Amino acid sequence: MGFAFLKREQKTERLDPTDMGSATERYETYFPRVFAYVYACVGRDKPTQEIVVQAFHRAFQRAGSSDEDRFRTVLFRSARRMCRPVIKNHRPNDGDSLDPREHEVMSLVFDAGLTRDQITHVFHISETSVSSLLMTGLRKLKEQTSPAAVAAYNHLA
């Protein structure tokens, strides 16, 4: 009588083969990019694999039927949130002159292949801020690479 709210009706939706193809295509498209980004943040295979699987699970759960931009944003934002504890513990004295945000933006650009506009949606910051972080990171990397190191590398190659 008064306990009808306790009996929730379970709705199960069956996926069409087209939906499964779309999920498989999304996984095959984004897996290498998400894995590269998470690996750059975490640096170990086992936690990276777990984070990537959880990020895909969340993305399919929250934005599985959405357009590509929304799906990609949810996927990378989920991966970023799960990497956050490792990113916060990132020590710049490990031979890396980049601060954690610069490191993250560089990884999203070069490892994940995201555009500046896409990164603005992941970070919730302006495109100007993304550009600034990217340019500062690139400048630091350029300064870190001495002419002697470049000459030695070219000599070995």
C-alpha positions as a Markdown table, in Angstrom:
| # | Residue | x | y | z |
|---|---|---|---|---|
| 1 | Met | 0.0 | 0.0 | 0.0 |
| 2 | Gly | 2.3 | 2.8 | 1.2 |
| 3 | Phe | 5.5 | 0.9 | 0.2 |
| 4 | Ala | 5.1 | 1.0 | -3.5 |
| 5 | Phe | 8.1 | 3.4 | -3.8 |
| 6 | Leu | 10.3 | 0.6 | -2.5 |
| 7 | Lys | 9.5 | -1.5 | -5.6 |
| 8 | Arg | 11.5 | 0.2 | -8.3 |
| 9 | Glu | 10.8 | -1.1 | -11.7 |
| 10 | Gln | 14.1 | -2.2 | -13.3 |
| 11 | Lys | 14.3 | -1.1 | -16.9 |
| 12 | Thr | 16.7 | -3.0 | -19.0 |
| 13 | Glu | 17.5 | -1.7 | -22.4 |
| 14 | Arg | 18.9 | -4.0 | -25.1 |
| 15 | Leu | 21.6 | -2.5 | -27.3 |
| 16 | Asp | 21.2 | -2.6 | -31.0 |
| 17 | Pro | 24.1 | -4.0 | -32.9 |
| 18 | Thr | 24.6 | -0.4 | -34.2 |
| 19 | Asp | 25.0 | 0.8 | -30.6 |
| 20 | Met | 27.6 | -2.0 | -29.9 |
| 21 | Gly | 29.5 | -1.0 | -33.0 |
| 22 | Ser | 29.5 | 2.6 | -31.8 |
| 23 | Ala | 30.8 | 1.5 | -28.4 |
| 24 | Thr | 33.5 | -0.6 | -29.9 |
| 25 | Glu | 34.5 | 2.1 | -32.3 |
| 26 | Arg | 34.7 | 4.7 | -29.5 |
| 27 | Tyr | 36.8 | 2.3 | -27.4 |
| 28 | Glu | 39.1 | 1.6 | -30.3 |
| 29 | Thr | 39.4 | 5.3 | -31.2 |
| 30 | Tyr | 39.9 | 6.7 | -27.7 |
| 31 | Phe | 41.7 | 3.9 | -25.9 |
| 32 | Pro | 45.3 | 4.6 | -27.1 |
| 33 | Arg | 44.8 | 8.3 | -26.4 |
| 34 | Val | 43.3 | 7.9 | -22.9 |
| 35 | Phe | 45.9 | 5.2 | -22.0 |
| 36 | Ala | 48.8 | 7.5 | -23.1 |
| 37 | Tyr | 47.4 | 10.4 | -21.0 |
| 38 | Val | 46.8 | 8.3 | -17.9 |
| 39 | Tyr | 50.2 | 6.7 | -18.2 |
| 40 | Ala | 51.8 | 10.1 | -18.4 |
| 41 | Cys | 50.1 | 11.0 | -15.2 |
| 42 | Val | 50.5 | 7.7 | -13.3 |
| 43 | Gly | 53.5 | 6.1 | -14.9 |
| 44 | Arg | 52.7 | 2.4 | -14.2 |
| 45 | Asp | 50.8 | -0.1 | -16.3 |
| 46 | Lys | 48.5 | -1.7 | -13.7 |
| 47 | Pro | 47.0 | 1.5 | -12.2 |
| 48 | Thr | 46.8 | 3.0 | -15.7 |
| 49 | Gln | 44.8 | 0.1 | -17.0 |
| 50 | Glu | 42.4 | 0.2 | -14.0 |
| 51 | Ile | 41.9 | 4.0 | -14.4 |
| 52 | Val | 41.3 | 3.7 | -18.2 |
| 53 | Val | 38.7 | 1.0 | -17.7 |
| 54 | Gln | 36.9 | 3.0 | -15.0 |
| 55 | Ala | 37.0 | 6.1 | -17.1 |
| 56 | Phe | 35.4 | 4.3 | -20.1 |
| 57 | His | 32.8 | 2.7 | -17.8 |
| 58 | Arg | 31.9 | 6.2 | -16.5 |
| 59 | Ala | 31.8 | 7.7 | -19.9 |
| 60 | Phe | 29.6 | 5.0 | -21.4 |
| 61 | Gln | 27.4 | 5.3 | -18.3 |
| 62 | Arg | 27.0 | 9.1 | -18.4 |
| 63 | Ala | 27.4 | 10.0 | -22.0 |
| 64 | Gly | 27.2 | 6.8 | -24.0 |
| 65 | Ser | 24.5 | 7.9 | -26.3 |
| 66 | Ser | 25.7 | 11.5 | -26.5 |
| 67 | Asp | 27.6 | 13.1 | -29.4 |
| 68 | Glu | 31.4 | 12.6 | -29.7 |
| 69 | Asp | 32.3 | 15.9 | -28.1 |
| 70 | Arg | 30.3 | 15.2 | -24.9 |
| 71 | Phe | 31.6 | 11.6 | -24.8 |
| 72 | Arg | 35.2 | 12.7 | -25.2 |
| 73 | Thr | 34.8 | 15.4 | -22.5 |
| 74 | Val | 33.3 | 13.0 | -20.0 |
| 75 | Leu | 35.9 | 10.3 | -20.8 |
| 76 | Phe | 38.9 | 12.6 | -20.3 |
| 77 | Arg | 37.4 | 14.4 | -17.3 |
| 78 | Ser | 36.7 | 11.1 | -15.6 |
| 79 | Ala | 40.3 | 9.9 | -16.3 |
| 80 | Arg | 41.6 | 13.3 | -15.0 |
| 81 | Arg | 39.6 | 13.0 | -11.8 |
| 82 | Met | 40.9 | 9.5 | -11.2 |
| 83 | Cys | 44.5 | 10.6 | -11.8 |
| 84 | Arg | 44.1 | 13.6 | -9.5 |
| 85 | Pro | 45.7 | 12.0 | -6.4 |
| 86 | Val | 48.8 | 11.0 | -8.4 |
| 87 | Ile | 48.9 | 14.4 | -10.2 |
| 88 | Lys | 48.8 | 16.2 | -6.8 |
| 89 | Asn | 51.8 | 14.1 | -5.6 |
| 90 | His | 53.8 | 14.9 | -8.7 |
| 91 | Arg | 57.2 | 16.3 | -7.6 |
| 92 | Pro | 58.7 | 18.9 | -10.0 |
| 93 | Asn | 62.2 | 18.0 | -8.7 |
| 94 | Asp | 62.1 | 14.6 | -10.5 |
| 95 | Gly | 64.0 | 16.1 | -13.4 |
| 96 | Asp | 60.8 | 17.7 | -14.6 |
| 97 | Ser | 60.6 | 21.5 | -14.6 |
| 98 | Leu | 56.9 | 21.6 | -15.4 |
| 99 | Asp | 54.3 | 22.2 | -12.7 |
| 100 | Pro | 51.4 | 19.6 | -12.6 |
| 101 | Arg | 49.0 | 21.7 | -14.6 |
| 102 | Glu | 51.5 | 22.3 | -17.4 |
| 103 | His | 52.4 | 18.7 | -17.4 |
| 104 | Glu | 48.7 | 17.7 | -17.7 |
| 105 | Val | 48.0 | 20.2 | -20.5 |
| 106 | Met | 51.1 | 19.0 | -22.4 |
| 107 | Ser | 50.0 | 15.4 | -22.0 |
| 108 | Leu | 46.5 | 16.1 | -23.2 |
| 109 | Val | 47.9 | 17.9 | -26.2 |
| 110 | Phe | 50.7 | 15.5 | -27.2 |
| 111 | Asp | 49.7 | 12.1 | -25.7 |
| 112 | Ala | 45.9 | 12.4 | -26.0 |
| 113 | Gly | 45.8 | 14.5 | -29.1 |
| 114 | Leu | 43.1 | 16.9 | -27.8 |
| 115 | Thr | 42.7 | 20.4 | -29.2 |
| 116 | Arg | 42.9 | 23.5 | -27.0 |
| 117 | Asp | 39.1 | 23.8 | -27.2 |
| 118 | Gln | 38.6 | 20.3 | -26.1 |
| 119 | Ile | 40.9 | 20.8 | -23.1 |
| 120 | Thr | 38.9 | 23.9 | -22.1 |
| 121 | His | 35.9 | 21.6 | -21.6 |
| 122 | Val | 38.0 | 19.0 | -19.6 |
| 123 | Phe | 39.6 | 21.7 | -17.3 |
| 124 | His | 36.7 | 24.2 | -17.2 |
| 125 | Ile | 39.1 | 27.1 | -18.0 |
| 126 | Ser | 39.4 | 29.5 | -20.9 |
| 127 | Glu | 41.2 | 28.7 | -24.1 |
| 128 | Thr | 43.6 | 31.6 | -23.3 |
| 129 | Ser | 44.6 | 29.8 | -20.0 |
| 130 | Val | 45.1 | 26.5 | -21.9 |
| 131 | Ser | 47.3 | 28.3 | -24.4 |
| 132 | Ser | 49.3 | 30.0 | -21.7 |
| 133 | Leu | 49.9 | 26.7 | -19.9 |
| 134 | Leu | 50.9 | 25.1 | -23.1 |
| 135 | Met | 53.3 | 27.9 | -24.1 |
| 136 | Thr | 54.8 | 28.1 | -20.7 |
| 137 | Gly | 55.4 | 24.4 | -20.6 |
| 138 | Leu | 57.0 | 24.4 | -24.1 |
| 139 | Arg | 59.2 | 27.3 | -23.1 |
| 140 | Lys | 60.4 | 25.4 | -20.0 |
| 141 | Leu | 61.1 | 22.3 | -22.0 |
| 142 | Lys | 63.1 | 24.3 | -24.5 |
| 143 | Glu | 65.1 | 26.0 | -21.7 |
| 144 | Gln | 65.7 | 22.6 | -20.1 |
| 145 | Thr | 67.2 | 21.2 | -23.3 |
| 146 | Ser | 70.7 | 22.6 | -23.4 |
| 147 | Pro | 72.6 | 23.0 | -26.7 |
| 148 | Ala | 75.2 | 20.5 | -25.4 |
| 149 | Ala | 72.5 | 17.9 | -24.9 |
| 150 | Val | 71.1 | 18.5 | -28.3 |
| 151 | Ala | 74.6 | 18.2 | -29.9 |
| 152 | Ala | 75.2 | 14.9 | -28.0 |
| 153 | Tyr | 71.9 | 13.5 | -29.1 |
| 154 | Asn | 72.5 | 14.4 | -32.7 |
| 155 | His | 76.0 | 12.9 | -32.5 |
| 156 | Leu | 74.5 | 9.6 | -31.3 |
| 157 | Ala | 71.9 | 9.5 | -34.0 |
